[in-house]
Amino acid sequence: MAIFRQHGSAPQYLGTFVRRRRWAWWASGLLTLVVVIVAYVLWDKPGAAQSGAPKSQNAANRTVPVAAAPVKTGDIAIFLNGLGSVTPLNIVTVKSRVDGQLMKVLFREGDLVKAGDLLAQIDPRPFEVQLDQAQGQLARDQALLRNAQVDLERYRTLLEQDSIPKQQLDTQEALVRQYEAAIKIDQAQVQTVRLQLTYSRVTAPISGRLGLRQVDVGNIVHATDANGLVVIAQVQPITVLFTIPEDNIQSVVQKLRADQKLIVDAYDRDQRNKLASGALLTIDNQIDPTTGTVRLKALFANDDLALFPNQFVNARMQLDVKRNVIVIPTVAIQRGSQGPFAYVVKPDRTVEMRPLKLGAAQGDEAEVTDGVAPGELVVTDGADKLRNGAKVELHAAQASPKRRGKS
């Protein structure tokens, strides 16, 4: 009884004992779990290091198959490219120079014509009537002039005989001069009507390609008509207008002042097919302030009619040629944060990353001013899998020492 009084009732004592035992079990389990985790980590770390070492060694020793090309020396051309359009050297709207009915159309739309070819016929009959009238007036005035000249000679003789007054002779001389002036007017009138009769035959003023007919036969045409009869565009030769940046003006002007012929090639919209080849004709006298470009005009013979008026083309002008420079394929040039570089294959079949200084580019080749030397191999395919110092495996043809040594 004394014991129970000292420690409390028996049920209360037993509950406290059970709770303490549970906390002991939980603490023991947690400690055991921590020991197991620490043991696993300490046991797995050396194993992971041992298993990772062969993997890293295998990655370092792994060879990467690549394609390579030799660095060469050669010539490379400098080109200026610009967007352009084909423009006829001359374009003329053929109009009637007289009023009248259109009687004949003697051309087919789209034909090539030469200067002087007959294109259409205006009704000539009104002008023929006017010509007869003008010629009749001329003949009448010529007869009057001859009669006045005969009377003038008679009056001069009578004046010498003192048979007529001097005033009568002066009057006759004035009459002769009057008829002479009338004859000049009549002759001019005849020439005018003949000219109008000539204008009734509409001829081609220039050589070129005909457009679509604007007037049908039977219509009355006038010299003041806006559309005219047809449009002729000169296509042989023909010009191309294209633009280049204003930064390149001085180099082009220097070539023109030195009378150097600059070759200009015209390519299609996709820059795949070469349409024609010509030469630079002239340069515009001002820069377009909105685009910062200047217009150039090139002349093309266009013998095969490959260029069509208002056609869009890509103009490519050869400005200069650099001789005996170091060139590499453009596919070998890689771009990074530090600028362009290339992977160079060393004799031990490892690659070295070389920074490059580039010059002009032409097609699939580019000039290198610093970074590689002739005879070295640069990687052209498989560079995306390379790192500096990586081992590579070349194709059989590229692994030959003779091929690798050529420049």
RAHUKA-V365992 format. One record per residue. PSI is psi in radians with two decimals (* if undefined). D_LAST is the distance of its C-alpha to the last C-alpha in Angstrom with 2 decimals. Layout:
psi-><PSI:PSI>
d_last-><D_LAST:D_LAST>
This chain:
psi-><-0.59:-0.62:-0.82:-0.55:-0.64:-0.68:0.02:-3.00:2.79:-0.75:-0.67:-0.65:-0.74:-0.65:-0.70:-0.69:-0.71:-0.74:-0.68:-0.65:-0.66:-0.76:-0.62:-0.72:-0.78:-0.76:-0.70:-0.72:-0.73:-0.70:-0.71:-0.74:-0.72:-0.73:-0.74:-0.75:-0.78:-0.73:-0.69:-0.75:-0.79:-0.54:-0.61:-0.47:-0.88:-0.65:-0.71:-0.71:-0.70:-0.66:-0.51:-0.48:-0.80:-0.59:-0.81:-0.64:-0.67:-0.68:-0.65:-0.60:-0.09:2.35:2.53:2.16:2.25:2.88:2.52:2.79:2.59:2.60:2.29:2.95:2.49:-2.95:2.49:2.31:2.58:2.16:2.62:2.21:2.55:2.67:2.41:3.08:2.59:2.27:2.23:2.53:-0.65:2.51:2.25:2.34:1.98:2.10:2.72:2.42:-0.01:2.82:2.45:3.14:2.34:1.99:-0.68:2.52:2.01:0.42:2.82:2.43:2.33:-0.07:2.70:2.21:2.81:2.74:2.28:-0.18:2.45:2.20:-0.70:2.86:2.10:2.61:1.99:-0.16:-0.71:-0.60:-0.54:-0.70:-0.76:-0.58:-0.76:-0.69:-0.75:-0.67:-0.64:-0.74:-0.67:-0.75:-0.71:-0.78:-0.55:-0.68:-0.72:-0.64:-0.74:-0.72:-0.70:-0.60:-0.68:-0.78:-0.59:-0.75:-0.68:-0.73:-0.58:-0.72:-0.74:-0.60:-0.65:-0.53:0.05:0.69:-0.34:2.74:2.80:-0.53:-0.64:-0.67:-0.73:-0.66:-0.70:-0.64:-0.70:-0.65:-0.67:-0.78:-0.57:-0.78:-0.63:-0.74:-0.69:-0.66:-0.67:-0.68:-0.74:-0.72:-0.70:-0.67:-0.70:-0.77:-0.64:-0.78:-0.68:-0.67:-0.73:-0.62:-0.64:-0.71:-0.31:-0.28:1.86:2.06:2.84:2.16:-0.44:2.93:2.48:-2.91:2.35:2.55:-2.68:2.55:2.36:-0.36:2.46:2.80:2.42:-0.33:2.68:2.14:2.68:2.69:-0.34:0.06:2.37:-0.70:-0.46:-2.91:-0.75:2.82:2.34:2.24:2.19:2.12:-0.09:1.74:3.06:2.81:2.80:2.17:2.17:2.91:2.63:2.77:2.63:-0.34:-0.35:0.14:-0.82:-0.69:-0.64:-0.74:-0.70:-0.67:-0.69:-0.69:-0.55:0.12:0.62:2.38:2.10:2.07:2.33:2.21:2.45:2.18:2.81:-3.05:-0.62:-0.02:0.59:-0.69:2.25:2.11:-0.77:2.87:2.34:-2.70:2.64:2.31:-0.86:3.03:2.55:2.84:0.17:2.74:2.45:1.96:-0.37:-0.51:-0.26:0.55:2.86:2.56:2.45:2.62:2.22:2.54:2.31:2.39:-0.66:0.77:-0.60:0.14:0.61:-0.44:2.35:2.45:2.39:0.24:2.43:2.28:2.84:2.03:2.41:1.95:2.22:1.99:-0.67:2.98:2.17:2.24:2.47:0.95:2.84:2.21:2.55:2.78:2.49:-0.42:-0.30:-0.21:2.16:2.71:2.34:-3.09:-0.44:0.04:-2.95:2.57:2.99:2.66:2.12:2.25:2.11:2.93:-0.49:0.24:0.56:2.80:2.60:2.28:2.07:2.19:2.54:2.59:2.04:2.66:-2.27:2.75:2.49:1.96:-2.11:0.34:2.60:2.56:2.42:2.08:-0.34:2.44:-0.63:2.86:2.70:2.43:-0.38:2.77:2.34:2.49:2.26:-0.28:2.36:0.15:-0.39:-0.26:0.07:2.69:2.84:2.20:-0.02:2.60:2.50:2.79:2.07:2.75:2.75:-0.74:-0.56:-0.32:-0.15:2.29:-0.61:-0.77:-0.71:-0.45:-0.17:2.66:*>
d_last-><114.04:113.08:109.58:109.11:110.47:108.13:104.93:105.93:106.61:105.11:102.92:101.37:100.56:98.96:96.68:95.35:94.65:92.66:90.45:89.61:88.64:86.25:84.46:84.07:82.54:80.02:79.00:78.65:76.44:74.19:73.80:72.96:70.23:68.64:68.68:67.00:64.20:63.51:63.53:61.07:58.64:58.86:58.44:55.48:53.31:52.40:51.87:49.50:47.53:47.41:46.33:43.68:41.95:40.55:39.39:37.41:36.04:35.04:33.32:31.36:30.36:29.54:25.93:24.56:22.72:19.68:16.80:13.30:10.01:6.48:6.07:4.33:6.43:9.21:12.98:15.16:18.90:21.68:24.49:28.02:29.71:33.46:36.26:38.39:41.15:41.96:44.89:46.87:46.99:50.79:53.05:56.78:59.74:62.04:65.65:68.95:70.41:73.94:76.03:77.10:76.77:73.46:74.43:71.16:67.52:65.54:61.99:60.10:58.19:54.43:54.74:52.76:55.26:55.30:57.17:60.85:61.03:64.34:63.96:67.54:71.14:73.67:77.37:78.21:82.01:82.96:81.08:82.67:86.11:85.22:84.06:87.39:89.23:87.28:87.76:91.50:91.82:90.05:92.41:95.48:94.42:93.65:97.21:98.70:96.75:98.04:101.61:101.25:99.92:102.93:105.33:103.58:104.19:107.82:108.33:106.96:109.51:112.31:111.31:111.60:115.09:115.75:116.56:114.31:113.31:109.91:109.03:109.11:106.54:104.25:104.52:103.56:100.52:99.35:99.88:97.66:94.85:95.27:94.81:91.77:90.12:91.08:89.44:86.16:86.36:87.07:84.13:81.83:83.21:82.56:78.96:78.53:79.84:77.74:74.66:75.62:76.10:72.58:71.27:72.87:70.01:66.95:63.79:60.10:59.27:55.50:53.19:51.58:51.98:55.40:55.99:58.91:62.45:64.48:67.97:69.79:72.12:75.66:74.90:76.13:73.24:73.49:71.52:71.36:69.73:66.72:64.66:65.16:64.79:61.02:57.72:55.23:51.58:49.44:46.21:44.94:43.36:42.90:41.42:39.51:40.47:37.91:37.55:34.93:35.40:37.32:34.57:32.56:35.53:34.94:31.42:32.85:35.95:34.02:32.20:35.57:37.27:34.72:35.46:31.89:31.68:30.20:29.23:30.70:30.09:32.73:31.94:34.52:35.79:33.16:30.27:29.22:30.71:30.25:33.79:33.62:31.84:33.74:33.75:35.09:38.74:40.02:40.10:43.19:45.30:45.58:43.82:45.18:46.45:46.62:42.92:41.31:39.67:40.18:40.56:38.58:39.62:37.36:38.79:37.94:39.44:39.85:40.75:40.32:42.21:39.45:40.42:43.85:45.95:45.65:42.68:40.35:36.72:33.53:32.47:28.86:28.62:25.51:26.17:23.22:19.58:17.14:14.83:11.40:11.46:9.42:9.85:10.47:12.91:16.42:17.69:15.86:17.97:21.28:24.39:26.84:29.80:27.71:25.34:21.89:19.79:17.18:17.26:14.51:14.74:15.58:15.90:19.57:18.84:20.26:19.01:19.25:20.20:18.47:20.17:18.19:19.18:18.39:18.69:19.08:18.45:18.25:19.05:16.89:14.17:14.95:14.12:14.02:15.81:16.18:15.54:11.92:9.24:5.47:4.77:8.09:9.73:12.16:15.29:16.02:19.37:22.09:21.58:25.28:26.33:24.31:25.53:24.09:23.91:24.36:23.31:21.20:20.86:17.76:18.22:18.39:15.38:13.15:14.92:13.74:12.14:10.26:8.75:8.19:6.62:3.80:0.00>
